[in-house]
Amino acid sequence: MPFEPHPTEPDKMVYVSHKYEGINMKTPEDEEFERIEREQKRIIETQQALRDELKLASKAFDVAYENYKRNEVVEEVAQEIEKLKGFGEDTIASFTVYIRSMKK
């Protein structure tokens, strides 16, 4: 049985359980399990990064779509103003230029 001096009382001996210093105690199953955990962590991080990118792309699309809808409405209003009667051509042209300047 392995014995060594007591850490605080050197004149006494204490039993030391197994020491495995410098010995790799991992089994192939342990190493495979750790590899799978690392791979799973990498996959989860990649999925989160993709979710974040998708959120950004979705927000950008929403802004672009809102601008598109706004521009369509502005153009429709400008075309309706061009059809108005009772105003001079210069007045109608001024209105349509002003309305179209509201496009994004």
Steps between C-alpha positions, in 0.01 A plus 500: 500500500630843414584720794660841517585750772210699637497853346507680837651232725796340318564244775161339421416302189171517314343267250487644149238376264587437137702767332466537127724795438599522136276216396215565257198344664261583215353214313433518127133537592582804719696661220221434249244643740710815545542530121122474457446765769747736327330442165156557653620826656638613163170414330300690762725806461465482121122471527487804728717700260270403214193601704660838568582548130145402406359756745719772348401400146134493600523849649675630188231341283225655712655846464545455125143374463361790703695743280371321189140524621550866591650577159209326328248710694694821436512425127128420494422832671724688252321334206161592644611863541607503134141411408349793692319770307460855614866563580759642266766272354771670704306446823440133420866454404608663829267274699625184326865597543436565868308174546765294317772653718344306790621169357771320692 
